[in-house]
Amino acid sequence: MNARVCLIAATALAAIVIAGRPAGAELPENYLKRWDDPAVQKRIDEGIEKNRKSDATLTILDSLGKPISGAGVTISQTSHDFLFGCNIFVLGQMKEKNKSYEDAFLKLFNFATIPFYWDDLEPEPGKLRFAEGSPYIWRRPPPDRAVAFGKKHGLTLKGHPLLWHNHNHNPKWMPTAPDALRRAYSKRLQEIAERYAKDIPIWDGVNESLICSPTFPLFSVENQDYPLYVPWAFAEARKVFRPENRLIVNDVTKFNWPADETNRFYRQCAKLLDEGVGIDGIGFQFHFFNRKSLDNYIGGDRCDPGTLLDTYEMFAKFGLPLWVTEITIGSAGDDGPTA
């Protein structure tokens, strides 16, 4: 028996919102009340129907190509268009647990973020750690390894990040003169694009610019929402990356609110698009590095699914994919990262 399947895949919804009240024995009452709000649940349910589902038409044919009436069919879904992933920062670094790590990753995820932090990829000028066999750095596997793993197993890949002002993730030799730094960044972008643009379709182009320090050599602003190196970086990346590569602007948790035009991240994205800067997506982060920060968030006014949906709907007006790019939920205890 032959089966012909016509399946229209739903467009992936970037924002992940869990339907139903989150589990937990000691959640604040105001948190539970917000999730129990029938209006919020209605919005979530409607969003799932619209963005996470689609119709399928099946025609079951016999060996002569004639439809079979009343056929029994078993279908197993093996993939989906919704990207659900994690960083793949310890690939090949788990020693005897490498196989278990890989199996667990592939069981859960179809999407992987590869580290492209400048300090670890080029600790000395011109000495690139792209290839397998490069000097070992914990949580920084050479990109070639991650690309090979992703291609072997059909993972969609994202590189993170191309430009980040954070001095902890830039090499000590990084030029401090603005013109020299621009030349160094242009060289870095070209080297990455030449090697990886074909295999890594998605990139965090500029990371966390709204908290950029004035000490960063390229720091200058038209206004507080618009560091001028951001449009420059996207323009430089566009010169060397492929037209089909998605370049995302990505920023930190505190700029995910409020859900109105006073939101600095919203204003930045609006200006980038108004000026024709080629951003292809908008990245939202959610980091809570210890139990105290998580508890404060859960019990606070910002932890509101209705407001979160309002925020996404506001940004959706730009017509770009919205990405939940980074999430950190620390372990229970006062010091989550070490618990």
C-alpha positions as a printed Julia matrix, in Angstrom:
339×3 Matrix{Float64}:
   0.0    0.0    0.0
   1.29   3.47  -0.91
   0.36   6.59   1.05
   0.35  10.13  -0.26
   0.48  12.8    2.43
  -0.09  16.51   1.89
   0.82  18.37   5.09
   0.8   22.16   5.33
   3.29  23.08   8.03
   2.32  25.82  10.44
   4.53  28.86  10.75
   6.64  28.53  13.88
   5.56  30.75  16.77
   8.68  32.22  18.31
   7.25  32.93  21.74
   6.74  29.89  23.94
   3.71  30.26  26.18
   2.62  27.27  28.23
  -1.08  26.61  28.16
  -2.61  25.87  31.53
  -1.46  26.9   34.98
   2.22  26.18  35.69
   2.87  23.53  38.28
   4.34  24.45  41.65
   3.46  24.05  45.31
   4.53  27.5   46.54
   3.71  29.86  43.71
   2.41  33.3   44.71
  -1.34  33.76  44.58
  -1.11  36.72  42.2
   0.91  34.56  39.78
  -1.63  31.74  39.86
  -4.5   34.19  39.45
  -2.97  35.63  36.3
  -2.56  32.22  34.73
  -6.11  31.22  35.7
  -7.58  34.29  34.0
 -10.05  32.93  31.38
  -9.18  35.76  28.99
  -5.49  34.84  29.12
  -6.22  31.15  28.61
  -8.43  32.03  25.64
  -5.6   34.02  24.03
  -3.15  31.16  24.6
  -5.53  28.56  23.18
  -6.27  30.7   20.14
  -2.57  31.28  19.58
  -1.89  27.55  19.63
  -4.66  26.89  17.13
  -3.48  29.66  14.81
   0.29  29.28  15.01
   1.1   25.76  16.15
  -1.39  23.66  14.19
  -2.46  23.16  10.6
  -4.76  20.92   8.59
  -3.6   17.84   6.71
  -5.28  16.05   3.83
  -4.46  12.35   3.42
  -5.26  10.29   0.36
  -4.52   6.56   0.8
  -3.9    4.79  -2.5
  -3.46   1.15  -3.44
  -0.66  -0.13  -5.69
  -2.66   0.93  -8.78
  -3.09   4.45  -7.52
  -6.76   4.08  -6.6
  -8.12   5.5   -3.31
  -8.71   2.94  -0.57
 -11.9    3.32   1.41
 -11.82   2.66   5.15
  -8.07   2.03   5.31
  -6.42   1.88   8.73
  -3.41   4.17   8.91
  -0.77   4.72  11.58
   1.23   7.96  11.33
   4.31   8.85  13.37
   5.45  12.46  13.25
   9.24  12.58  12.99
   9.86  16.33  12.74
   8.2   19.72  12.96
   8.83  23.31  11.89
   8.77  24.78  15.39
  12.39  25.31  16.44
  13.06  24.16  19.98
  16.67  24.11  21.04
  19.53  24.74  23.4
  23.14  25.82  23.34
  25.48  23.01  22.35
  28.41  24.43  24.27
  29.74  21.18  25.78
  29.6   18.99  22.67
  32.47  16.51  22.85
  33.53  17.75  26.29
  31.62  15.36  28.53
  34.21  12.53  28.39
  32.51   9.21  29.13
  29.12  10.96  29.05
  29.51  12.32  25.5
  27.19   9.74  23.97
  24.55  10.27  26.65
  24.74  14.03  26.14
  24.34  13.71  22.38
  21.45  11.26  22.67
  19.64  13.47  25.17
  20.18  16.56  23.02
  18.83  14.91  19.9
  15.86  13.44  21.74
  14.77  16.9   22.92
  15.95  19.42  20.36
  15.95  20.19  16.64
  17.83  23.48  17.03
  21.3   24.26  18.43
  23.21  27.45  19.25
  26.95  27.38  18.56
  29.32  29.67  20.52
  31.14  32.32  18.5
  32.54  34.39  21.35
  35.47  36.33  19.96
  37.88  35.85  22.88
  37.65  32.07  22.66
  37.68  31.82  18.87
  40.7   34.09  18.44
  42.64  34.26  21.73
  45.63  35.59  19.77
  45.44  37.65  16.57
  45.06  35.36  13.58
  45.06  32.13  15.63
  41.53  30.9   15.0
  39.92  28.04  16.91
  37.53  27.01  14.14
  38.79  23.5   13.38
  38.59  20.2   15.21
  41.79  19.71  17.16
  41.99  23.34  18.27
  43.18  24.0   21.84
  40.61  22.94  24.43
  38.41  25.57  26.11
  35.56  24.45  28.36
  32.11  25.22  26.91
  33.69  26.42  23.7
  33.93  23.49  21.28
  35.39  24.41  17.9
  32.54  25.44  15.56
  33.56  22.82  12.98
  32.63  20.1   15.48
  29.2   21.54  16.18
  28.49  22.14  12.49
  29.41  18.56  11.61
  27.16  17.23  14.4
  24.3   19.46  13.32
  24.56  18.47   9.67
  24.76  14.79  10.54
  21.58  14.91  12.61
  19.57  17.51  10.71
  19.7   20.25  13.36
  18.98  23.86  12.48
  21.96  25.91  13.69
  22.42  29.42  15.07
  25.69  31.26  15.69
  25.99  33.47  18.79
  27.1   36.28  18.68
  28.79  38.2   15.86
  29.26  41.45  17.81
  28.97  41.9   21.54
  30.44  44.81  23.46
  31.03  42.76  26.64
  34.73  42.99  27.55
  34.6   39.58  29.24
  33.95  37.94  25.87
  36.27  39.99  23.68
  39.98  39.22  23.3
  42.49  41.1   25.42
  44.27  42.17  22.23
  41.11  43.79  20.8
  41.97  47.22  19.35
  40.86  50.2   21.39
  41.02  52.74  18.57
  37.59  52.85  16.86
  38.84  52.66  13.26
  41.17  49.77  14.07
  38.38  47.95  15.89
  36.03  48.35  12.94
  38.66  46.83  10.67
  39.12  43.93  13.12
  35.37  43.32  13.3
  35.07  43.45   9.5
  37.83  40.83   9.25
  36.12  38.65  11.88
  32.77  38.83  10.08
  34.32  37.93   6.76
  36.23  34.95   8.19
  33.11  33.59   9.92
  30.89  34.11   6.88
  33.33  32.48   4.47
  33.52  29.37   6.61
  30.02  29.05   8.09
  27.38  31.1    6.27
  26.46  28.1    4.13
  25.83  25.75   7.05
  24.59  28.09   9.81
  21.45  29.9    8.62
  20.72  32.02  11.72
  22.97  34.47  13.59
  22.7   36.79  16.56
  24.11  39.81  14.74
  24.35  42.27  17.64
  23.92  41.22  21.24
  22.72  43.35  24.18
  23.49  46.77  22.73
  21.06  48.53  25.08
  23.38  47.88  28.03
  26.56  48.78  26.14
  29.1   50.61  28.26
  30.37  54.01  27.11
  33.87  52.53  27.49
  33.32  50.3   24.44
  35.46  51.84  21.67
  32.59  51.92  19.17
  30.1   53.41  21.62
  28.3   56.49  20.38
  24.59  57.16  20.42
  22.04  59.13  18.47
  19.8   58.61  21.49
  19.79  56.21  24.43
  17.98  53.54  22.39
  20.24  53.65  19.37
  23.96  52.9   19.7
  25.35  53.74  16.29
  27.52  50.65  16.03
  24.35  48.54  15.7
  23.36  49.65  12.17
  27.06  49.65  11.22
  27.46  46.02  12.35
  24.41  44.82  10.42
  25.56  46.67   7.3
  29.01  45.06   7.55
  27.52  41.6    8.1
  25.25  42.02   5.09
  28.3   42.55   2.9
  29.69  39.08   3.64
  26.81  36.84   4.72
  24.39  35.23   2.3
  21.04  36.83   1.48
  19.27  33.84   3.02
  21.11  34.15   6.36
  18.89  35.52   9.14
  20.58  38.22  11.23
  18.9   38.83  14.59
  19.12  41.76  16.99
  19.09  40.36  20.52
  18.68  42.04  23.91
  18.37  41.39  27.61
  15.42  40.52  29.8
  14.67  43.93  31.26
  13.94  45.34  27.8
  11.11  42.86  27.18
   8.73  45.24  28.99
   6.63  47.33  29.02
   4.17  46.43  26.29
   3.94  49.92  24.85
   6.03  52.32  22.82
   8.09  53.41  25.83
   9.86  50.03  25.48
  13.46  50.87  24.52
  14.0   47.65  22.56
  10.83  48.31  20.57
  12.0   51.83  19.78
  15.4   50.53  18.68
  13.88  47.94  16.35
  11.5   50.52  14.91
  14.36  52.9   14.11
  16.51  50.14  12.61
  13.7   49.16  10.28
  12.79  52.76   9.46
  16.4   53.33   8.38
  16.43  50.19   6.24
  18.83  48.24   8.44
  18.58  44.59   7.49
  17.48  42.83  10.66
  15.67  39.55  10.06
  14.45  38.76  13.56
  14.1   40.05  17.1
  15.55  38.09  20.03
  14.2   38.13  23.59
  16.16  36.87  26.59
  14.87  35.59  29.94
  17.65  35.18  32.51
  17.22  34.46  36.21
  20.62  33.45  37.53
  19.62  32.58  41.08
  16.57  31.62  43.09
  16.07  35.11  44.51
  15.84  36.77  41.11
  13.45  34.09  39.89
  11.22  34.4   42.96
  11.19  38.18  42.66
  10.12  37.88  39.05
   7.39  35.29  39.69
   5.93  37.4   42.49
   6.29  40.7   40.65
   4.13  42.66  38.26
   6.19  41.78  35.19
   5.45  38.07  35.43
   2.13  38.3   33.67
   1.24  36.11  30.66
  -1.2   38.72  29.43
   1.49  41.42  29.37
   3.91  39.02  27.72
   1.41  38.32  24.97
   0.8   42.05  24.59
   4.54  42.57  24.17
   4.85  39.92  21.49
   1.83  41.25  19.64
   3.33  44.74  19.72
   6.66  43.54  18.27
   4.83  41.32  15.78
   3.67  44.49  14.02
   7.17  44.69  12.53
   6.41  41.58  10.51
   9.59  39.8   11.64
  10.04  36.46  13.42
  10.28  36.8   17.2
  12.79  34.52  18.89
  13.15  33.45  22.51
  16.93  33.26  22.21
  18.16  32.71  25.76
  16.64  31.35  28.95
  18.33  30.76  32.3
  16.46  29.2   35.22
  18.88  28.5   38.05
  18.65  25.45  40.28
  16.7   25.68  43.52
  18.61  27.16  46.43
  20.07  30.54  47.28
  22.91  30.16  44.8
  21.32  28.46  41.8
  24.39  28.16  39.54
  26.37  26.22  42.17
  23.5   24.2   43.64
